[in-house]
Amino acid sequence: MKKIYALVFLLLPFIVTAQPVGYYTSATGLSGQPLRLALRNIIRPHTKLSYTPGLWDAYYTTDKNTDGKLWDIYSDVPGGTPAYEFTLGTDQCGSAGPSAEGGCYNREHTWPQSYFSSDTPMQTDVFIVYPTDYWVNNHRGNLPYGKVGTAAQTFTNGTKIGNNVYAGAPTSNCFEPIDSFKGDLARTYFYISTCYRNDSAAFSNWEMANQVTLTPWAMQMLLEWHHMDPVSAKEIARNNAAYAVQGNRNPFIDHPEYADCIWGTGGCSGLGIESVNTHHLSVYPDPAHNEVTISYDLNSSNSSVLLKVCNINGQVQYSMPESNNAGKIEINTITWPRGMYFIQLVTANGTEVQKIIIE
């Protein structure tokens, strides 16, 4: 889900509270295929959910939006108003599907289940199977994800079907989600390729993969999506909820750098939190009420600074234009919704993030 890229590696220590201490210890210091294997051994095997009611029940915690409605990546409009929303349970599809968008939600296998013969535990893995609009899901069918050239069909939130123009991809039709969810789906595919690495024989070849090994064009596109649309608070919350019901996690949400460590051309260098410089960013009071003061020391009077405050969904609540004035700024928060926010300070030397609670 699309957010400010520099936040991704810094948000995790604040809000991934469900990750057990030492969960990834056996993967420490690894890269390439040894890292992929180590991660596979950490997250597999896991608890196998039932298709019914297991997945339906899981969605009450894994895919519940902040407004209590279902979070459907094929209809949601982050930062905007979707054309419709689903009520969990009430709008769950029955035996018959509607003939238009917004009728009901069902279970979307982001990696089409026909390409693993509806085998388990893949068929009921909550990291693979998202709740989505029945109508959109039905139109996607088994289409690969891709970059649409000319749209043959566009859905209400901007999701499209059309010819695939991504370099190296088959030119047949593909399904392109909106930018805000491209990273979510990229990390889903990294998870599948890792979790089911040793179950490859259960998978068949298709446009995006040879068994569970992603094809070169698909991997390149998904890495681009991964970087363009970093980990969001939504994904982190879903990862925690999935861990509670299924007993495993998506490593590429907890550690986004793992994708580059395994498949990227630049390796692991410069991807971790240790590469971020500190600028002595301080925020007070915390919790804040009507006003928050942000002070920072750039150690240079000539350093420019970009400062933004984002809510937990990554939406920018406040943005200070580039400035040479190192010091402090006071922001009136009296009209802000109560909750957690993240303050991001970006300079030529690096990035620092602090959280703040507005009460």
Number of C-alpha atoms within 10 A of each C-alpha: 25 23 21 18 14 17 22 23 21 20 20 20 11 10 15 16 12 14 17 8 8 9 14 16 11 13 19 10 9 17 19 16 13 13 20 25 18 19 26 21 17 19 20 16 14 16 14 17 20 15 17 9 9 15 21 18 16 18 22 17 16 26 24 19 16 10 7 12 15 25 24 18 23 24 25 24 18 17 11 8 11 12 12 13 20 20 14 21 15 9 16 19 16 10 4 8 15 14 9 11 17 19 17 24 29 20 21 20 23 21 22 19 19 14 17 20 13 15 13 15 16 23 22 22 22 28 24 20 22 23 26 26 28 25 20 22 19 13 12 20 14 19 20 24 25 28 22 22 17 13 17 11 12 14 14 16 19 16 21 26 27 21 20 23 17 17 13 13 19 16 15 13 22 25 24 26 22 20 15 20 25 26 28 24 22 24 25 22 25 25 24 21 20 27 27 23 19 14 14 14 11 16 20 14 14 16 17 22 21 13 20 26 20 20 17 13 18 23 19 17 19 25 20 14 22 27 19 18 23 27 30 26 20 19 22 21 19 22 23 23 22 22 21 15 19 18 15 22 27 25 25 22 26 22 16 21 23 25 26 20 20 20 18 15 8 11 16 19 10 11 17 15 15 10 11 17 14 16 19 12 18 16 20 13 14 13 14 17 16 12 15 21 15 18 17 17 15 20 10 10 11 11 16 17 21 16 20 19 21 20 20 18 18 22 16 17 15 14 13 12 11 13 12 14 14 17 12 13 14 12 11 11 17 14 9 13 12 14 12 15 21 22 24 21 22 19 16 10 13 13 21 20 23 18 21 19 15 19 15
